[in-house]
Amino acid sequence: METKLKNQSITLVKSDVGLGNVDNTSDATKNSASATLTNKLLSATTVYGELTNTENDGFYPKFRGTLTDFDTAISRGEYMFAGTNIPHAPTTGTIYGIVRVMVSTGNTQNNTDNWCWQEAWNTSGNYYTRSKVNSGAWTSWTQRW
């Protein structure tokens, strides 16, 4: 590669920019991060705890039932909601929809050293999120759309 700097030409070769072995690296010296990630994704029970790669649940969250209070949805999975003035819901009044719960480590928010996120979609097409860090309080719901 040739570059002009203030009317001067310099020539760079692969080794000048750290690519000296680009054409002749053996498989043994290649980064194996993507292969390792692929192997972990293929064994979902290792990466996702109770989620498994089966015909019925694939990589989708486990269905956990119907909510009666949004604050109790602290285990990884999906919940349905249907009712009027459900405690700690993103809105008041009668609402229907699903909540997806994600946990940073483990399957359940433990009020000590992990985080929890809730995503709620209602049948009106609205999407809301909130989170809880360690033993802190839930954040307020934020409407995303």
C-alpha positions in Angstrom: 0.0 0.0 0.0 1.4 3.4 -0.9 0.4 6.6 0.9 1.4 10.2 0.3 2.2 12.4 3.3 3.0 16.1 2.6 4.5 15.2 -0.8 6.4 12.2 0.5 5.6 8.6 -0.4 5.9 5.7 2.0 5.2 2.1 1.4 3.7 -0.2 4.0 3.7 -3.9 4.0 1.4 -6.3 5.9 3.9 -6.7 8.8 4.0 -2.9 9.3 0.4 -3.0 10.4 0.4 -6.3 12.4 -0.8 -8.5 9.5 2.4 -10.3 8.7 0.9 -13.8 9.2 -2.5 -13.1 7.5 -1.9 -15.5 4.6 -0.2 -18.3 6.5 -1.8 -18.9 9.9 -2.4 -22.4 10.9 -5.7 -23.5 12.4 -3.9 -24.0 15.7 -3.2 -20.2 15.9 -6.6 -19.0 15.0 -9.0 -17.4 17.5 -11.4 -20.1 18.7 -13.9 -17.7 20.3 -16.5 -18.2 17.6 -16.2 -22.0 17.7 -16.5 -22.0 21.5 -19.6 -19.7 21.3 -21.2 -22.0 18.7 -20.7 -25.0 20.9 -22.2 -23.3 23.9 -25.2 -22.1 21.9 -25.8 -25.7 20.7 -26.0 -26.9 24.3 -28.6 -24.5 25.6 -28.8 -26.1 29.0 -25.2 -25.0 29.6 -25.9 -21.4 28.6 -29.5 -20.9 29.5 -30.1 -23.0 32.6 -33.5 -24.6 32.3 -34.0 -23.7 28.7 -33.4 -26.6 26.3 -33.2 -27.0 22.6 -36.3 -29.3 22.1 -39.1 -29.3 19.6 -41.5 -27.5 22.1 -39.4 -24.8 23.7 -36.3 -24.2 21.6 -34.6 -21.1 22.8 -37.8 -19.5 23.9 -38.4 -18.6 27.5 -40.3 -21.0 29.7 -44.0 -20.2 30.2 -44.5 -19.5 33.9 -48.2 -18.9 34.1 -50.5 -15.9 34.7 -49.4 -12.8 36.8 -51.4 -11.4 39.7 -48.7 -8.9 40.6 -45.9 -7.8 38.3 -43.4 -7.5 41.2 -43.6 -11.3 41.6 -42.3 -12.0 38.1 -38.7 -12.5 39.0 -37.9 -15.9 37.4 -36.7 -16.1 33.8 -39.5 -16.9 31.4 -42.8 -15.5 30.1 -46.0 -14.8 31.9 -49.4 -13.8 30.7 -51.4 -11.0 32.3 -55.1 -10.3 32.0 -57.2 -8.2 34.4 -58.0 -4.9 35.9 -55.6 -2.8 38.0 -53.0 -5.6 38.3 -50.5 -4.4 41.0 -47.3 -2.9 39.6 -48.5 -3.1 36.0 -47.2 -0.6 33.4 -50.7 0.9 33.2 -53.9 1.0 35.2 -57.3 -0.3 34.1 -58.0 -3.5 32.2 -54.9 -4.9 30.4 -54.0 -8.1 28.6 -50.6 -9.3 27.3 -47.4 -11.0 28.1 -44.3 -10.2 30.1 -40.8 -11.6 29.4 -38.4 -11.8 32.3 -34.6 -11.9 31.9 -32.2 -12.4 34.8 -28.5 -11.6 34.6 -27.3 -14.8 36.4 -29.3 -17.8 37.5 -32.9 -18.3 36.8 -34.4 -16.1 39.6 -33.6 -12.5 40.8 -32.2 -13.1 44.2 -32.2 -9.6 45.7 -28.4 -9.9 46.3 -26.1 -10.0 43.3 -28.1 -10.2 40.1 -30.3 -8.0 37.9 -33.7 -8.6 36.5 -35.5 -7.0 33.5 -39.1 -7.1 32.5 -40.5 -6.5 29.1 -44.3 -6.2 28.7 -46.4 -6.1 25.6 -50.1 -5.5 25.8 -52.8 -6.3 23.3 -53.0 -2.6 22.3 -49.5 -2.9 20.8 -47.6 -1.0 23.5 -44.2 -2.2 24.8 -42.8 -1.3 28.2 -39.6 -2.1 30.1 -38.3 -1.9 33.7 -35.5 -3.4 35.7 -34.3 -4.3 39.2 -30.7 -4.3 40.3 -29.6 -6.4 43.3 -31.8 -5.5 46.3 -32.9 -2.2 44.8 -36.4 -1.2 44.0 -37.9 -1.7 40.5 -37.4 1.2 38.2 -40.5 2.9 36.8 -42.0 1.4 33.7 -40.8 3.1 30.5 -43.0 2.9 27.4 -40.8 2.1 24.4 -43.6 2.2 21.8 
